[in-house]
Amino acid sequence: MPEHGGITRRSLLAAGAAAAAAELARPYTALAALTKPSRPVLTERYLAALSPHGVTLELDGAADLLGVQWRSPERPSIQLRFRTGSGRWTRWVSATGCLQAHRERSLEGGEGGVGAPVWTGGATVVQLRSTPAASDVRLHAVDVSAGLGARRRALLEMPLAAGALAHAGPLLQAGPGQPPIIARHVWARGGCHPSVAPEYGAVKLAFVHHTENPNGYPPGEVPAMLRAIYAFHRYVNGWDDIGYNFVIDLYGRIWEARAGGIDEPVTGAQAGGYNLVSTGVAVLGTFMSVPISRAAQGALERLLAWKLSLHGVPASGHVEVSVNPAGASYSRYPANAHVSLPRVAGHRDGDSTDCPGNVLYGELKKIRARVSEMAGRVAVATLAASQPPSPQPTQEPQAPSGETVLLSGSLSYRAEPMPLPVAGAPILIQARSVADRGQIVHERTLAQLLTDANGDWSLSVSVTPAAKGGGVTLRVLCPGGAGLPVTVSEPLHLAGAVALTPAAPPASPQPSPQAVAPPAA
């Protein structure tokens, strides 16, 4: 299927191979190779059949990441290993254990499977084997180091990379507080752009993943690892962007992955059948037989406690979701089935995969308990739109330029058996703007209100019809304070431009929230 601008995956791979050959043929010093970021180069080798006896391949150049694609059988067990710079072979790792979770754009041919890519850091010789034998196998290689090998390049770049890494914003202290999240541009380095603007859904649960990478990587390699995973997801899987919303490394650093805003319900490509209702966090490494590091587990718990609290979601218990037909082929359940999943789920809870590995999956019960303890009291903000009641004779007529819409909602604490309303709490009505295909996201405050004695609020706005496909997306933000948690509502899209209408007199003697001037930007 053609990509945007008429570029196909096949032509892109061919162009990538030519670029790689030109780059490797050009003499350069190590320092000269570091003067500017290298764009990912993808190459593909057709292997036909792959048997249990395996095959040894010498690659055309240094490959920082490798992944396999096959046509049949549906779920072979393909393993690979590679020779390191010291001449030793790594252990065998699965290249199919974490089958890819969602196909946003169909690949050419569209059949068979694609495995999770494996990080090598610059391998030149690789061995592969498959049980049972697999047919029509392709080996995809990604070079993000201009032929140097990412491990070698990271060592050379260390003196140039000193200093604190920039953090993503905004800062919203939900739950136990927002952990430091390294901004996407730190690893993207001016490239790795999404193909289109992001889609937004809702956050009802979080999926925990691993990436099937070997575990022993130095900290300086992580940006290159993310660029390589992005390239594989974008150009081999045909996705719009890197699949995960967040990535956590061995050293406990949290990275912003998919573009669209860390505080937004960005639809990822990480859990087929559930992407519209979840957020996805991947831990770099493979955890079938070893646990994640203490630093990574602490970061995972802090991130989940913050992200779920921000969207008004508890870490404990289950939630019922419906399997989206678009990703049902990856799900353990049929399309449109109503499935009860843990609020903090392993990838395998929803999809047919071994992810996030046996050991990490076994730790999720303890992680849920810890996240729930850290999150504390969770608040829920709601937002809805409806037609207001007919105006009273004393009210001024509405301007003819737009249709009057009544925005309303509530703020409450999650509690059993009934939610507890939060009275007198500040509420911000915000409109989202997105630029540069989701790499720039801003929430503009339109109005500020206070909830009434029942935790409710309402506001009349004028909606002017927009061109087809246009409109505005709104959300409610409770900015917290004085023990009140920060929380955001699910987004609401209106097909038009929004303007405030003159405040109407209250219809009853009950106190009614009133719009006040929005805070300074």
HUGI-V851759 format. One record per residue. N is the residue number from 1. RES is the residue in one letter. SS is DSSP state (H for helix, E for strand, L for the rest). OMEGA is omega in whole degrees, 0 to 359 (NA if undefined). NEAR is the number of other C-alpha atoms within 10 Angstrom. Layout:
BEGIN
n=N res=RES ss=SS omega=OMEGA near=NEAR
n=N res=RES ss=SS omega=OMEGA near=NEAR
END
This chain:
BEGIN
n=1 res=M ss=L omega=181 near=15
n=2 res=P ss=L omega=172 near=14
n=3 res=E ss=L omega=176 near=16
n=4 res=H ss=H omega=179 near=9
n=5 res=G ss=H omega=176 near=6
n=6 res=G ss=H omega=180 near=9
n=7 res=I ss=L omega=176 near=11
n=8 res=T ss=L omega=178 near=17
n=9 res=R ss=H omega=181 near=20
n=10 res=R ss=H omega=180 near=17
n=11 res=S ss=H omega=179 near=12
n=12 res=L ss=H omega=179 near=16
n=13 res=L ss=H omega=178 near=19
n=14 res=A ss=H omega=178 near=16
n=15 res=A ss=H omega=179 near=15
n=16 res=G ss=H omega=179 near=20
n=17 res=A ss=H omega=178 near=17
n=18 res=A ss=H omega=179 near=15
n=19 res=A ss=H omega=180 near=18
n=20 res=A ss=H omega=180 near=21
n=21 res=A ss=H omega=180 near=15
n=22 res=A ss=H omega=181 near=11
n=23 res=E ss=H omega=182 near=15
n=24 res=L ss=H omega=181 near=16
n=25 res=A ss=H omega=184 near=10
n=26 res=R ss=L omega=179 near=7
n=27 res=P ss=L omega=177 near=10
n=28 res=Y ss=L omega=173 near=10
n=29 res=T ss=L omega=180 near=7
n=30 res=A ss=H omega=182 near=13
n=31 res=L ss=H omega=180 near=10
n=32 res=A ss=H omega=180 near=9
n=33 res=A ss=H omega=182 near=18
n=34 res=L ss=L omega=186 near=17
n=35 res=T ss=L omega=177 near=9
n=36 res=K ss=L omega=180 near=8
n=37 res=P ss=L omega=179 near=14
n=38 res=S ss=L omega=179 near=16
n=39 res=R ss=L omega=179 near=20
n=40 res=P ss=L omega=176 near=22
n=41 res=V ss=E omega=182 near=26
n=42 res=L ss=E omega=174 near=28
n=43 res=T ss=E omega=183 near=24
n=44 res=E ss=E omega=176 near=19
n=45 res=R ss=E omega=180 near=14
n=46 res=Y ss=E omega=184 near=12
n=47 res=L ss=E omega=186 near=15
n=48 res=A ss=E omega=182 near=12
n=49 res=A ss=E omega=176 near=16
n=50 res=L ss=E omega=187 near=21
n=51 res=S ss=L omega=175 near=15
n=52 res=P ss=L omega=179 near=15
n=53 res=H ss=L omega=174 near=10
n=54 res=G ss=L omega=181 near=17
n=55 res=V ss=E omega=176 near=14
n=56 res=T ss=E omega=183 near=13
n=57 res=L ss=E omega=168 near=14
n=58 res=E ss=E omega=184 near=11
n=59 res=L ss=E omega=182 near=14
n=60 res=D ss=E omega=179 near=16
n=61 res=G ss=E omega=180 near=20
n=62 res=A ss=E omega=178 near=25
n=63 res=A ss=E omega=182 near=30
n=64 res=D ss=E omega=181 near=28
n=65 res=L ss=E omega=181 near=28
n=66 res=L ss=E omega=177 near=30
n=67 res=G ss=E omega=183 near=22
n=68 res=V ss=E omega=175 near=24
n=69 res=Q ss=E omega=183 near=25
n=70 res=W ss=E omega=180 near=26
n=71 res=R ss=L omega=178 near=20
n=72 res=S ss=E omega=358 near=17
n=73 res=P ss=L omega=185 near=15
n=74 res=E ss=L omega=184 near=11
n=75 res=R ss=L omega=175 near=18
n=76 res=P ss=L omega=172 near=20
n=77 res=S ss=E omega=180 near=18
n=78 res=I ss=E omega=178 near=26
n=79 res=Q ss=E omega=174 near=20
n=80 res=L ss=E omega=170 near=23
n=81 res=R ss=E omega=182 near=22
n=82 res=F ss=E omega=181 near=23
n=83 res=R ss=E omega=181 near=17
n=84 res=T ss=L omega=179 near=16
n=85 res=G ss=L omega=179 near=14
n=86 res=S ss=L omega=180 near=6
n=87 res=G ss=L omega=180 near=9
n=88 res=R ss=L omega=175 near=9
n=89 res=W ss=E omega=174 near=14
n=90 res=T ss=L omega=174 near=14
n=91 res=R ss=L omega=176 near=11
n=92 res=W ss=L omega=176 near=15
n=93 res=V ss=E omega=180 near=18
n=94 res=S ss=E omega=173 near=21
n=95 res=A ss=L omega=181 near=27
n=96 res=T ss=L omega=186 near=27
n=97 res=G ss=L omega=179 near=23
n=98 res=C ss=L omega=182 near=24
n=99 res=L ss=L omega=185 near=19
n=100 res=Q ss=L omega=199 near=23
n=101 res=A ss=L omega=185 near=28
n=102 res=H ss=L omega=181 near=24
n=103 res=R ss=L omega=182 near=21
n=104 res=E ss=L omega=177 near=18
n=105 res=R ss=L omega=184 near=16
n=106 res=S ss=L omega=174 near=14
n=107 res=L ss=L omega=175 near=19
n=108 res=E ss=L omega=184 near=13
n=109 res=G ss=L omega=169 near=8
n=110 res=G ss=L omega=184 near=11
n=111 res=E ss=L omega=178 near=13
n=112 res=G ss=L omega=184 near=15
n=113 res=G ss=E omega=176 near=19
n=114 res=V ss=E omega=180 near=22
n=115 res=G ss=L omega=176 near=24
n=116 res=A ss=L omega=181 near=25
n=117 res=P ss=L omega=182 near=28
n=118 res=V ss=E omega=180 near=27
n=119 res=W ss=E omega=177 near=28
n=120 res=T ss=E omega=181 near=26
n=121 res=G ss=E omega=177 near=30
n=122 res=G ss=E omega=181 near=27
n=123 res=A ss=E omega=175 near=25
n=124 res=T ss=E omega=177 near=19
n=125 res=V ss=E omega=184 near=19
n=126 res=V ss=E omega=173 near=20
n=127 res=Q ss=E omega=178 near=16
n=128 res=L ss=E omega=175 near=23
n=129 res=R ss=E omega=183 near=22
n=130 res=S ss=E omega=175 near=22
n=131 res=T ss=E omega=352 near=16
n=132 res=P ss=L omega=179 near=15
n=133 res=A ss=L omega=179 near=18
n=134 res=A ss=E omega=182 near=24
n=135 res=S ss=E omega=177 near=19
n=136 res=D ss=E omega=184 near=15
n=137 res=V ss=E omega=174 near=21
n=138 res=R ss=E omega=176 near=19
n=139 res=L ss=E omega=179 near=15
n=140 res=H ss=E omega=180 near=20
n=141 res=A ss=E omega=179 near=30
n=142 res=V ss=E omega=177 near=27
n=143 res=D ss=E omega=178 near=30
n=144 res=V ss=L omega=185 near=29
n=145 res=S ss=L omega=179 near=26
n=146 res=A ss=L omega=176 near=23
n=147 res=G ss=L omega=180 near=22
n=148 res=L ss=L omega=193 near=21
n=149 res=G ss=L omega=187 near=23
n=150 res=A ss=H omega=180 near=29
n=151 res=R ss=H omega=179 near=23
n=152 res=R ss=H omega=181 near=15
n=153 res=R ss=H omega=180 near=23
n=154 res=A ss=H omega=178 near=23
n=155 res=L ss=H omega=180 near=14
n=156 res=L ss=H omega=183 near=16
n=157 res=E ss=H omega=186 near=17
n=158 res=M ss=H omega=180 near=12
n=159 res=P ss=H omega=181 near=9
n=160 res=L ss=H omega=188 near=10
n=161 res=A ss=H omega=181 near=11
n=162 res=A ss=L omega=179 near=8
n=163 res=G ss=L omega=182 near=7
n=164 res=A ss=L omega=176 near=7
n=165 res=L ss=L omega=183 near=13
n=166 res=A ss=L omega=181 near=13
n=167 res=H ss=E omega=177 near=18
n=168 res=A ss=L omega=175 near=18
n=169 res=G ss=L omega=3 near=17
n=170 res=P ss=L omega=179 near=13
n=171 res=L ss=L omega=181 near=14
n=172 res=L ss=L omega=190 near=21
n=173 res=Q ss=L omega=177 near=19
n=174 res=A ss=L omega=176 near=28
n=175 res=G ss=L omega=181 near=29
n=176 res=P ss=L omega=185 near=18
n=177 res=G ss=L omega=183 near=20
n=178 res=Q ss=L omega=177 near=19
n=179 res=P ss=L omega=175 near=22
n=180 res=P ss=L omega=179 near=18
n=181 res=I ss=E omega=184 near=23
n=182 res=I ss=E omega=186 near=21
n=183 res=A ss=L omega=181 near=19
n=184 res=R ss=H omega=186 near=24
n=185 res=H ss=H omega=179 near=19
n=186 res=V ss=H omega=179 near=15
n=187 res=W ss=H omega=182 near=20
n=188 res=A ss=H omega=175 near=18
n=189 res=R ss=L omega=177 near=16
n=190 res=G ss=L omega=177 near=11
n=191 res=G ss=L omega=176 near=13
n=192 res=C ss=L omega=182 near=20
n=193 res=H ss=L omega=171 near=22
n=194 res=P ss=L omega=180 near=20
n=195 res=S ss=L omega=181 near=15
n=196 res=V ss=L omega=175 near=13
n=197 res=A ss=L omega=184 near=17
n=198 res=P ss=L omega=168 near=20
n=199 res=E ss=L omega=180 near=14
n=200 res=Y ss=E omega=179 near=18
n=201 res=G ss=L omega=178 near=19
n=202 res=A ss=L omega=176 near=18
n=203 res=V ss=L omega=177 near=25
n=204 res=K ss=L omega=178 near=26
n=205 res=L ss=E omega=179 near=26
n=206 res=A ss=E omega=174 near=26
n=207 res=F ss=E omega=177 near=26
n=208 res=V ss=E omega=183 near=27
n=209 res=H ss=E omega=158 near=29
n=210 res=H ss=E omega=188 near=26
n=211 res=T ss=L omega=181 near=24
n=212 res=E ss=L omega=175 near=27
n=213 res=N ss=L omega=170 near=22
n=214 res=P ss=L omega=191 near=18
n=215 res=N ss=L omega=188 near=17
n=216 res=G ss=L omega=181 near=8
n=217 res=Y ss=L omega=176 near=19
n=218 res=P ss=L omega=184 near=13
n=219 res=P ss=H omega=182 near=14
n=220 res=G ss=H omega=181 near=17
n=221 res=E ss=H omega=191 near=18
n=222 res=V ss=H omega=178 near=23
n=223 res=P ss=H omega=178 near=20
n=224 res=A ss=H omega=177 near=27
n=225 res=M ss=H omega=181 near=24
n=226 res=L ss=H omega=178 near=22
n=227 res=R ss=H omega=180 near=24
n=228 res=A ss=H omega=177 near=32
n=229 res=I ss=H omega=176 near=25
n=230 res=Y ss=H omega=183 near=26
n=231 res=A ss=H omega=179 near=27
n=232 res=F ss=H omega=179 near=26
n=233 res=H ss=H omega=187 near=22
n=234 res=R ss=H omega=190 near=22
n=235 res=Y ss=H omega=176 near=20
n=236 res=V ss=H omega=178 near=24
n=237 res=N ss=L omega=182 near=27
n=238 res=G ss=L omega=180 near=22
n=239 res=W ss=L omega=181 near=24
n=240 res=D ss=L omega=187 near=25
n=241 res=D ss=L omega=171 near=28
n=242 res=I ss=L omega=190 near=26
n=243 res=G ss=L omega=187 near=30
n=244 res=Y ss=L omega=174 near=27
n=245 res=N ss=L omega=180 near=25
n=246 res=F ss=E omega=175 near=25
n=247 res=V ss=E omega=178 near=26
n=248 res=I ss=E omega=181 near=25
n=249 res=D ss=L omega=182 near=24
n=250 res=L ss=L omega=188 near=22
n=251 res=Y ss=L omega=177 near=16
n=252 res=G ss=L omega=177 near=18
n=253 res=R ss=L omega=179 near=19
n=254 res=I ss=E omega=183 near=25
n=255 res=W ss=E omega=169 near=26
n=256 res=E ss=E omega=183 near=24
n=257 res=A ss=L omega=182 near=30
n=258 res=R ss=L omega=180 near=27
n=259 res=A ss=L omega=176 near=31
n=260 res=G ss=L omega=177 near=27
n=261 res=G ss=L omega=182 near=23
n=262 res=I ss=L omega=181 near=22
n=263 res=D ss=L omega=184 near=18
n=264 res=E ss=L omega=175 near=24
n=265 res=P ss=L omega=185 near=25
n=266 res=V ss=E omega=177 near=26
n=267 res=T ss=L omega=179 near=25
n=268 res=G ss=L omega=175 near=33
n=269 res=A ss=L omega=191 near=27
n=270 res=Q ss=L omega=181 near=26
n=271 res=A ss=L omega=186 near=32
n=272 res=G ss=L omega=182 near=27
n=273 res=G ss=L omega=187 near=30
n=274 res=Y ss=L omega=187 near=29
n=275 res=N ss=H omega=183 near=27
n=276 res=L ss=H omega=184 near=21
n=277 res=V ss=H omega=186 near=22
n=278 res=S ss=E omega=167 near=26
n=279 res=T ss=E omega=185 near=30
n=280 res=G ss=E omega=179 near=28
n=281 res=V ss=E omega=179 near=26
n=282 res=A ss=E omega=174 near=26
n=283 res=V ss=E omega=181 near=27
n=284 res=L ss=L omega=179 near=25
n=285 res=G ss=L omega=177 near=25
n=286 res=T ss=L omega=190 near=25
n=287 res=F ss=L omega=174 near=24
n=288 res=M ss=L omega=186 near=18
n=289 res=S ss=L omega=178 near=10
n=290 res=V ss=L omega=180 near=13
n=291 res=P ss=L omega=172 near=18
n=292 res=I ss=L omega=181 near=22
n=293 res=S ss=L omega=177 near=15
n=294 res=R ss=H omega=179 near=12
n=295 res=A ss=H omega=179 near=14
n=296 res=A ss=H omega=180 near=20
n=297 res=Q ss=H omega=177 near=21
n=298 res=G ss=H omega=179 near=16
n=299 res=A ss=H omega=179 near=23
n=300 res=L ss=H omega=180 near=26
n=301 res=E ss=H omega=180 near=19
n=302 res=R ss=H omega=180 near=22
n=303 res=L ss=H omega=180 near=24
n=304 res=L ss=H omega=180 near=30
n=305 res=A ss=H omega=179 near=28
n=306 res=W ss=H omega=187 near=27
n=307 res=K ss=H omega=180 near=28
n=308 res=L ss=H omega=178 near=27
n=309 res=S ss=H omega=181 near=30
n=310 res=L ss=H omega=182 near=31
n=311 res=H ss=L omega=175 near=26
n=312 res=G ss=L omega=185 near=28
n=313 res=V ss=L omega=175 near=23
n=314 res=P ss=L omega=179 near=27
n=315 res=A ss=L omega=182 near=28
n=316 res=S ss=L omega=176 near=16
n=317 res=G ss=L omega=182 near=12
n=318 res=H ss=E omega=175 near=16
n=319 res=V ss=E omega=178 near=16
n=320 res=E ss=E omega=179 near=14
n=321 res=V ss=E omega=179 near=18
n=322 res=S ss=E omega=181 near=16
n=323 res=V ss=L omega=180 near=24
n=324 res=N ss=L omega=180 near=20
n=325 res=P ss=H omega=182 near=16
n=326 res=A ss=H omega=180 near=16
n=327 res=G ss=H omega=187 near=21
n=328 res=A ss=H omega=181 near=22
n=329 res=S ss=H omega=179 near=18
n=330 res=Y ss=H omega=187 near=21
n=331 res=S ss=E omega=172 near=24
n=332 res=R ss=L omega=185 near=17
n=333 res=Y ss=L omega=182 near=17
n=334 res=P ss=L omega=179 near=17
n=335 res=A ss=L omega=177 near=16
n=336 res=N ss=L omega=177 near=14
n=337 res=A ss=L omega=176 near=15
n=338 res=H ss=E omega=190 near=14
n=339 res=V ss=E omega=175 near=16
n=340 res=S ss=E omega=183 near=14
n=341 res=L ss=E omega=174 near=19
n=342 res=P ss=E omega=177 near=22
n=343 res=R ss=L omega=170 near=22
n=344 res=V ss=E omega=188 near=29
n=345 res=A ss=E omega=166 near=23
n=346 res=G ss=E omega=181 near=27
n=347 res=H ss=H omega=182 near=28
n=348 res=R ss=H omega=177 near=21
n=349 res=D ss=H omega=182 near=21
n=350 res=G ss=H omega=187 near=23
n=351 res=D ss=E omega=180 near=25
n=352 res=S ss=L omega=185 near=20
n=353 res=T ss=L omega=173 near=20
n=354 res=D ss=L omega=183 near=20
n=355 res=C ss=L omega=10 near=25
n=356 res=P ss=L omega=183 near=29
n=357 res=G ss=L omega=186 near=25
n=358 res=N ss=H omega=184 near=16
n=359 res=V ss=H omega=180 near=15
n=360 res=L ss=H omega=179 near=24
n=361 res=Y ss=H omega=179 near=23
n=362 res=G ss=H omega=180 near=14
n=363 res=E ss=H omega=187 near=13
n=364 res=L ss=H omega=179 near=17
n=365 res=K ss=H omega=178 near=14
n=366 res=K ss=H omega=180 near=10
n=367 res=I ss=H omega=178 near=20
n=368 res=R ss=H omega=181 near=22
n=369 res=A ss=H omega=180 near=14
n=370 res=R ss=H omega=179 near=17
n=371 res=V ss=H omega=180 near=26
n=372 res=S ss=H omega=178 near=23
n=373 res=E ss=H omega=181 near=15
n=374 res=M ss=H omega=186 near=19
n=375 res=A ss=H omega=181 near=25
n=376 res=G ss=L omega=184 near=16
n=377 res=R ss=L omega=183 near=18
n=378 res=V ss=L omega=177 near=24
n=379 res=A ss=E omega=182 near=30
n=380 res=V ss=E omega=175 near=26
n=381 res=A ss=E omega=179 near=25
n=382 res=T ss=L omega=180 near=21
n=383 res=L ss=L omega=178 near=20
n=384 res=A ss=E omega=178 near=19
n=385 res=A ss=E omega=179 near=17
n=386 res=S ss=E omega=175 near=11
n=387 res=Q ss=L omega=180 near=11
n=388 res=P ss=L omega=175 near=13
n=389 res=P ss=L omega=180 near=8
n=390 res=S ss=L omega=183 near=6
n=391 res=P ss=L omega=176 near=11
n=392 res=Q ss=L omega=181 near=11
n=393 res=P ss=L omega=182 near=7
n=394 res=T ss=L omega=183 near=8
n=395 res=Q ss=L omega=178 near=11
n=396 res=E ss=L omega=179 near=11
n=397 res=P ss=L omega=180 near=9
n=398 res=Q ss=L omega=178 near=13
n=399 res=A ss=L omega=184 near=11
n=400 res=P ss=L omega=187 near=9
n=401 res=S ss=L omega=184 near=10
n=402 res=G ss=L omega=178 near=17
n=403 res=E ss=E omega=180 near=16
n=404 res=T ss=E omega=180 near=21
n=405 res=V ss=E omega=179 near=21
n=406 res=L ss=E omega=172 near=16
n=407 res=L ss=E omega=179 near=18
n=408 res=S ss=E omega=179 near=16
n=409 res=G ss=E omega=182 near=18
n=410 res=S ss=E omega=174 near=22
n=411 res=L ss=E omega=182 near=31
n=412 res=S ss=E omega=172 near=21
n=413 res=Y ss=E omega=172 near=19
n=414 res=R ss=L omega=180 near=17
n=415 res=A ss=L omega=177 near=12
n=416 res=E ss=L omega=3 near=7
n=417 res=P ss=L omega=184 near=6
n=418 res=M ss=L omega=174 near=9
n=419 res=P ss=L omega=179 near=13
n=420 res=L ss=E omega=182 near=16
n=421 res=P ss=E omega=178 near=21
n=422 res=V ss=L omega=183 near=22
n=423 res=A ss=L omega=175 near=17
n=424 res=G ss=L omega=182 near=17
n=425 res=A ss=L omega=178 near=21
n=426 res=P ss=E omega=179 near=18
n=427 res=I ss=E omega=176 near=25
n=428 res=L ss=E omega=172 near=22
n=429 res=I ss=E omega=187 near=21
n=430 res=Q ss=E omega=176 near=20
n=431 res=A ss=E omega=182 near=20
n=432 res=R ss=E omega=170 near=16
n=433 res=S ss=E omega=184 near=14
n=434 res=V ss=E omega=178 near=15
n=435 res=A ss=E omega=177 near=11
n=436 res=D ss=H omega=177 near=13
n=437 res=R ss=H omega=175 near=15
n=438 res=G ss=H omega=179 near=21
n=439 res=Q ss=L omega=172 near=17
n=440 res=I ss=E omega=180 near=12
n=441 res=V ss=E omega=182 near=20
n=442 res=H ss=E omega=174 near=16
n=443 res=E ss=E omega=181 near=18
n=444 res=R ss=E omega=181 near=15
n=445 res=T ss=E omega=179 near=20
n=446 res=L ss=E omega=183 near=18
n=447 res=A ss=E omega=175 near=19
n=448 res=Q ss=E omega=182 near=21
n=449 res=L ss=E omega=172 near=22
n=450 res=L ss=E omega=176 near=22
n=451 res=T ss=L omega=180 near=23
n=452 res=D ss=L omega=184 near=21
n=453 res=A ss=L omega=179 near=16
n=454 res=N ss=L omega=182 near=15
n=455 res=G ss=L omega=183 near=20
n=456 res=D ss=E omega=175 near=22
n=457 res=W ss=E omega=175 near=25
n=458 res=S ss=E omega=183 near=21
n=459 res=L ss=E omega=175 near=24
n=460 res=S ss=E omega=177 near=21
n=461 res=V ss=E omega=176 near=21
n=462 res=S ss=E omega=182 near=21
n=463 res=V ss=E omega=178 near=21
n=464 res=T ss=E omega=183 near=17
n=465 res=P ss=E omega=180 near=16
n=466 res=A ss=L omega=177 near=13
n=467 res=A ss=L omega=181 near=8
n=468 res=K ss=L omega=181 near=8
n=469 res=G ss=L omega=180 near=7
n=470 res=G ss=L omega=179 near=13
n=471 res=G ss=L omega=183 near=17
n=472 res=V ss=E omega=176 near=16
n=473 res=T ss=E omega=183 near=19
n=474 res=L ss=E omega=170 near=24
n=475 res=R ss=E omega=172 near=22
n=476 res=V ss=E omega=174 near=27
n=477 res=L ss=E omega=167 near=25
n=478 res=C ss=E omega=186 near=26
n=479 res=P ss=L omega=176 near=17
n=480 res=G ss=L omega=181 near=17
n=481 res=G ss=E omega=178 near=11
n=482 res=A ss=L omega=179 near=5
n=483 res=G ss=L omega=179 near=7
n=484 res=L ss=E omega=182 near=18
n=485 res=P ss=L omega=174 near=25
n=486 res=V ss=L omega=177 near=24
n=487 res=T ss=E omega=177 near=30
n=488 res=V ss=E omega=177 near=27
n=489 res=S ss=L omega=168 near=26
n=490 res=E ss=L omega=182 near=22
n=491 res=P ss=L omega=178 near=21
n=492 res=L ss=E omega=181 near=17
n=493 res=H ss=E omega=175 near=15
n=494 res=L ss=E omega=184 near=18
n=495 res=A ss=L omega=178 near=16
n=496 res=G ss=E omega=176 near=20
n=497 res=A ss=E omega=186 near=16
n=498 res=V ss=E omega=174 near=22
n=499 res=A ss=E omega=179 near=14
n=500 res=L ss=E omega=175 near=15
n=501 res=T ss=L omega=178 near=16
n=502 res=P ss=L omega=182 near=15
n=503 res=A ss=L omega=179 near=13
n=504 res=A ss=L omega=177 near=14
n=505 res=P ss=L omega=181 near=11
n=506 res=P ss=L omega=181 near=11
n=507 res=A ss=L omega=181 near=9
n=508 res=S ss=L omega=180 near=7
n=509 res=P ss=L omega=179 near=6
n=510 res=Q ss=L omega=178 near=9
n=511 res=P ss=L omega=182 near=12
n=512 res=S ss=L omega=178 near=19
n=513 res=P ss=L omega=181 near=21
n=514 res=Q ss=L omega=177 near=18
n=515 res=A ss=L omega=176 near=21
n=516 res=V ss=E omega=182 near=12
n=517 res=A ss=L omega=179 near=10
n=518 res=P ss=L omega=180 near=15
n=519 res=P ss=L omega=179 near=10
n=520 res=A ss=L omega=181 near=5
n=521 res=A ss=L omega=NA near=5
END
